Amino acid sequence: MATKTISITVDAYKRLASSKKARESFSQVICRLTNKTDLTKFAGILSKKTTATVEEAVQASRATGLARSRALMEGFRP
């Protein structure tokens, strides 16, 4: 197996090491953390009712977050 040597900061090393599972190599950690899932394989698995419920929850969460952000910003205005 071919290998490459890379340089990373101490902070990056600590973060990578903290993500490492028992008996897992750093190469395996990197591959696990950078694995991209094809989201299209999940298309259509939710019912229309569930999709509507999720969409409503997301919109409510966004509205709450926006209101909270605006309230915090008001506290910083002179």
C-alpha positions as CSV (number, residue, x, y, z in Angstrom):
1,M,0.0,0.0,0.0
2,A,1.3,3.4,-1.0
3,T,1.6,6.1,1.7
4,K,1.9,9.9,1.9
5,T,3.4,12.0,4.7
6,I,1.4,15.1,5.7
7,S,2.1,17.9,8.2
8,I,-0.8,19.1,10.4
9,T,-0.9,21.5,13.3
10,V,-0.9,20.2,16.9
11,D,-4.5,21.3,17.3
12,A,-5.5,19.3,14.1
13,Y,-3.7,16.3,15.4
14,K,-5.5,16.5,18.8
15,R,-8.8,16.7,17.1
16,L,-8.0,13.8,14.8
17,A,-6.7,11.7,17.7
18,S,-9.9,12.5,19.8
19,S,-12.0,11.1,16.9
20,K,-9.9,7.9,16.7
21,K,-11.7,4.7,17.9
22,A,-9.8,1.8,19.5
23,R,-7.7,-0.1,17.1
24,E,-8.4,2.4,14.3
25,S,-5.6,3.9,12.3
26,F,-5.4,7.6,11.5
27,S,-5.9,6.7,7.8
28,Q,-9.1,5.0,8.8
29,V,-10.2,8.0,10.9
30,I,-9.7,10.3,8.0
31,C,-11.6,8.0,5.6
32,R,-14.5,7.7,8.1
33,L,-14.7,11.4,8.8
34,T,-14.5,12.4,5.1
35,N,-16.9,9.7,3.8
36,K,-19.6,11.4,1.7
37,T,-23.1,9.8,1.6
38,D,-25.1,10.1,-1.6
39,L,-28.2,11.8,-0.2
40,T,-30.3,10.9,-3.3
41,K,-30.5,7.3,-2.0
42,F,-32.8,8.7,0.7
43,A,-35.2,10.4,-1.7
44,G,-38.8,9.3,-1.3
45,I,-38.4,7.3,1.9
46,L,-40.6,9.7,4.0
47,S,-44.3,9.9,3.6
48,K,-45.8,13.2,2.5
49,K,-47.3,13.7,6.0
50,T,-43.9,13.1,7.6
51,T,-42.2,15.4,5.1
52,A,-44.7,18.2,5.9
53,T,-44.2,17.7,9.6
54,V,-40.4,17.9,9.2
55,E,-40.7,21.0,7.0
56,E,-42.9,22.7,9.6
57,A,-40.5,21.9,12.4
58,V,-37.5,23.2,10.3
59,Q,-39.3,26.5,9.6
60,A,-40.3,26.9,13.2
61,S,-36.7,26.3,14.3
62,R,-35.4,28.8,11.8
63,A,-37.9,31.4,12.9
64,T,-37.0,30.8,16.6
65,G,-33.3,31.1,15.8
66,L,-33.8,34.3,13.8
67,A,-35.8,35.8,16.6
68,R,-33.2,34.9,19.1
69,S,-30.4,36.3,16.9
70,R,-32.3,39.6,16.5
71,A,-32.9,39.8,20.3
72,L,-29.2,39.3,20.9
73,M,-28.2,41.9,18.3
74,E,-30.5,44.4,20.0
75,G,-28.4,43.9,23.2
76,F,-25.3,45.1,21.3
77,R,-26.8,48.2,19.9
78,P,-25.8,51.5,21.6
